[in-house]
Amino acid sequence: MVATAVDGNSNLYPIAFGVADSENDSSWEWFFIQLKKLIADEEDLAFVSDKHFSITKSLEKIYPLASHGICIHHLIGYVITYHHVRGVAGMVAKASKAYRVTEFERLSKKYLRHQSRHWS
């Protein structure tokens, strides 16, 4: 298990790590309790993960004020696995790189229009 941070140049660096017997509720809870000794829970804190159930559950318990999002790499993997419509993964990737809310919303609407054609 590892927690990383992003610096001003968008470089990742490790801030904490732990070794566990498996990826389960108790292991993630233990890890986040240890991490909380160094990094306090606050609204400006954000976690990005693969949204594993145990991570989500432990974060809600240990870091209730922090935000929790999904890593774009994992999100695109889920889209490819569960949405077998051509071009959807590319649209999600483009939307994830939007720097403005208006651009994200425009790309999201394009995705929804694309999906609605395939649901009919």
N, C-alpha and C positions, 0 to 999 in steps of 0.2 A: 504494500500500500504506500502511496506517495502523495504528498500535497506539494503542488508547485505554485509559483507566483509568476506574474508577467511584469517585466520592467518597462521603462519608458520607451525602449526600442523594440518592444514586442518579443523579447527573448524570454524563454521560460527558464526558471531556476528552481531547484528543489528547496523546500523549506522544512519538510519533515518526512520521515518514512517509518514504516513499521513492517514487521514480518508477522503473518498470521497463518493459522492452519488452513483456513479457507475463507472465501468471500461470503460472509454471512452476517446476520444482524449483530451478533455480539462482537465480532471482530471489527466491523465498521464503527460501532458505537464506542468501543474501546479507543480506536484510533482518533475519532473526533473529540472524545473527552481529553485525550492527551494534547491534541492540537489546540483545544480551547484554552489550555494553560498558557499558550503563546499568543493566540489570536482570538480576541474577544468577539462575541456575537454582536453584530450591528447591521443596520439597514443598508449601509454602503458596501457590505461584503457580499461577494458573489462566488458561488461554486459552479464549476462546469464539469460534468462527468458524462458517463455513458447512461446515466439514469437507472443504474442497477437498483432493484427494489430495496436492497439493504442499505445502499448509500442514501437513497431518498428518505427512507424511514428514519435512519440515524440523524440525518441533517435536520429533519423536521423536529426531532426531539432535542438535539444538542445545540443547533444553530437556528432557532425559529425565526429570528429577525432577518437572517441572510437570504439572498435570492439563490435559486438553484436552477440552472439551465442545462441544456444538453449540448454536448460537443457536436459541432457540425459534421465531423467525420462519422460519428455514430448515427446522427439523424439521417444523413444521406444513405447510410447502410440500411437503416430501417425502411426508408422510402423505397429503396431498390427491392428489398425483401417482400414488402407488403403491398406496394402499389406498382403493379406490373404494367403501367401505362407508359408508353415511350415518351421520353423528354421530361418527365416529372423531376427526376433527380437533378437534372441540369437547371431547372427553374428554381428548385430549392437552394441549390448552390449559389445561384445568382442573387437570390433574395438575401441569403446569409451575408453577402458582401456589401449590402446596401449601407451607405453611411448616413442616410437621412430617412426619417420615418415615412415621408411621402414616397420615396423610391421603393422602400420595402412594401408599402401598401399597394403601389402600382404593380409590382411583381407578384404579390400575393393574389391580387385580383385576376391577373393573367393566369396564374396557376388554377384558381377556382373556376374560371371560364373553361380552361382546358379540361379540368376534371369533369365538369358538368356535361360536356360533350360525350364523355365516355361512360357516364352513369345512365344516360338515356337509353 
